[in-house]
Amino acid sequence: MGKLDGASVVIINYGAGNIKSIQFAFKRLGVDAVLSNNIDEIKAADKVIFPGVGEASSAMKMLQESGLDTLIPTLKQPVLGICLGMQLMCNSSEEGNTKGLGIFNVDVKKFSKDVKVPQMGWNVIADLKSDLFSGIKDKEFMYLVHSFYAEKCAEMIATTDYEIEYASALQKDNFYGVQFHPEKSGIIGSKILENFLKL
């Protein structure tokens, strides 16, 4: 198990996404994060990362096949959804007409045809709330790759502007979600992961 001040970190490995880069990002922080889809191992972790890259409906199907769709909403420790992981924690996604895990009370929509899709590259995060962004200034640049976005809602803890303003980070109780890739966002992204480990 990965340790930082004795904390173990599990990255949920359900077949959706480039989880190696997240594992390396924790390694740089001195933490050996474990890749696992084992329900007992995930439950026992101090911190859980729920990643995701790819298409929502097929990712949700993989979660359902391993029973993780029922497990994730019941977790009591801090959970961080990244990119598609965050979107799957919402009520629904227009991508593949997917019903989400319903942790965050918000829907995921597709960017309009007026902008280049996917949004790919660096953009700023603003209106930061939550200890996840402790010590981070407003309007820092983060790396994003996505065609769908979570609408602005009561649970948002950061916003980003790409044709419209949307929720680039969410929080409800012990659940956190970020649309951007902290593991690919340099020193500031690394600080966000470090903050998550301290929650």
C-alpha positions in Angstrom: 0.0 0.0 0.0 1.2 3.5 -0.8 2.1 5.6 2.3 2.4 9.3 3.1 2.3 9.9 6.8 1.0 6.3 6.9 -1.8 6.8 4.4 -2.5 4.2 1.8 -3.6 5.2 -1.6 -5.5 3.0 -4.1 -6.1 3.9 -7.7 -9.2 2.1 -9.0 -8.1 0.0 -11.9 -11.2 -0.8 -14.0 -9.8 -0.6 -17.5 -10.6 3.0 -18.3 -7.7 5.2 -18.6 -4.1 6.0 -18.3 -3.5 5.2 -14.7 0.3 4.8 -14.9 0.8 8.6 -15.2 -1.3 9.0 -12.0 0.8 6.3 -10.2 4.0 8.1 -11.3 2.7 11.4 -10.0 2.2 9.9 -6.6 5.6 8.2 -6.8 7.1 11.7 -7.3 5.4 12.6 -4.0 7.0 9.6 -2.3 3.8 7.5 -2.3 3.4 4.0 -3.8 -0.2 4.1 -4.9 -1.6 0.6 -5.6 -3.6 -0.2 -8.7 -6.6 -2.3 -7.7 -10.2 -3.3 -8.6 -10.5 -5.4 -5.5 -13.4 -4.2 -3.4 -11.9 -5.1 0.0 -8.6 -3.4 -0.9 -10.4 -0.2 -2.1 -12.6 -0.1 1.0 -9.5 -0.5 3.2 -7.5 2.4 1.6 -7.1 5.7 3.3 -7.5 7.6 0.0 -9.1 6.5 -3.3 -8.4 7.8 -6.8 -11.1 7.2 -9.4 -9.6 7.9 -12.8 -11.1 7.7 -16.2 -10.2 8.4 -19.8 -12.4 7.3 -22.8 -16.1 7.0 -23.4 -18.6 7.3 -20.5 -21.1 4.5 -21.3 -18.4 1.8 -21.8 -16.5 2.9 -18.7 -19.8 2.7 -16.7 -20.3 -0.8 -18.1 -16.9 -1.8 -16.8 -17.7 -0.4 -13.4 -21.0 -2.4 -13.3 -19.3 -5.6 -14.4 -17.0 -5.4 -11.4 -19.6 -4.2 -8.9 -17.6 -0.9 -8.4 -20.7 1.1 -9.4 -22.4 0.2 -6.1 -19.2 0.4 -4.1 -17.9 3.8 -5.0 -20.9 5.9 -3.7 -20.6 4.1 -0.3 -17.0 4.9 0.3 -16.3 6.9 3.5 -12.7 8.0 2.9 -11.6 10.9 0.6 -12.2 9.9 -3.0 -10.9 11.9 -6.0 -12.4 11.5 -9.4 -10.2 12.6 -12.3 -11.5 13.6 -15.8 -14.0 10.9 -16.9 -13.9 9.6 -13.3 -15.4 12.9 -12.1 -18.0 12.9 -14.9 -19.1 9.4 -13.9 -19.7 10.6 -10.4 -22.4 13.0 -11.7 -26.1 12.2 -12.3 -25.8 11.6 -16.0 -23.7 12.3 -19.1 -24.9 13.1 -22.6 -22.0 10.9 -23.8 -23.6 7.6 -24.7 -26.7 8.7 -22.7 -25.1 7.4 -19.6 -26.6 7.3 -16.1 -23.9 8.2 -13.6 -23.2 7.3 -10.0 -25.3 10.2 -8.8 -22.8 11.4 -6.2 -22.7 15.0 -7.5 -26.1 16.4 -8.3 -25.2 17.8 -11.7 -25.4 16.6 -15.4 -22.6 16.4 -17.9 -23.2 18.1 -21.3 -21.4 18.2 -24.6 -19.6 21.4 -25.6 -21.3 23.1 -28.6 -20.1 23.0 -32.1 -18.9 26.6 -31.8 -15.7 25.5 -30.1 -13.0 23.1 -30.9 -13.8 19.7 -29.3 -12.2 18.2 -27.4 -10.9 21.1 -25.4 -7.2 20.1 -25.3 -4.4 21.8 -23.5 -4.0 24.4 -20.7 -6.8 26.5 -19.3 -7.2 28.3 -16.0 -9.2 27.3 -12.9 -10.9 30.1 -11.0 -13.3 30.6 -8.0 -11.4 28.1 -6.0 -13.0 26.8 -2.8 -12.1 23.7 -0.6 -8.9 22.5 1.1 -8.1 20.7 -2.2 -6.8 24.0 -3.4 -5.0 25.0 -0.2 -2.1 27.3 -1.1 -3.1 27.6 -4.8 -3.8 30.9 -6.4 -6.8 31.6 -8.4 -6.4 31.3 -12.2 -3.6 28.8 -12.3 -3.3 26.8 -15.5 -4.3 23.1 -15.6 -4.1 20.6 -18.4 -7.4 19.4 -19.8 -8.6 17.0 -22.5 -12.4 16.7 -22.7 -15.5 17.1 -25.0 -18.0 17.0 -22.2 -18.3 19.2 -19.1 -20.2 19.3 -15.8 -22.6 22.2 -15.6 -22.2 24.9 -12.9 -23.9 23.7 -9.7 -24.0 24.1 -5.9 -21.2 21.5 -5.5 -18.6 23.2 -7.7 -15.3 24.2 -6.1 -13.6 25.6 -9.3 -14.8 26.9 -12.6 -13.2 27.1 -16.1 -14.3 29.1 -19.1 -14.4 27.5 -22.5 -17.2 29.1 -24.5 -19.2 28.9 -21.3 -18.3 28.7 -17.7 -18.5 25.2 -16.3 -17.6 23.3 -13.1 -14.0 22.1 -13.4 -13.9 20.7 -9.8 -16.7 19.4 -7.5 -17.0 18.4 -3.9 -19.6 16.7 -1.8 -18.7 15.4 1.6 -15.7 13.1 1.2 -16.0 13.0 -2.6 -14.0 15.3 -4.8 -13.8 15.5 -8.6 -11.5 17.4 -11.0 -12.1 17.7 -14.8 -8.4 18.6 -15.4 -5.5 16.2 -15.1 -3.5 17.1 -11.9 -0.9 14.4 -12.8 -0.2 16.2 -16.1 -0.4 19.8 -14.7 3.1 20.3 -13.4 4.0 21.6 -10.0 0.5 23.0 -9.3 -1.2 19.7 -10.2 1.3 18.0 -7.9 0.4 20.3 -5.1 -3.3 19.4 -5.6 -2.5 15.7 -5.3 -0.5 16.5 -2.2 -3.4 18.5 -0.7 -5.7 15.5 -1.4 -3.3 13.2 0.5 -3.6 15.6 3.5 -7.4 15.8 3.5 
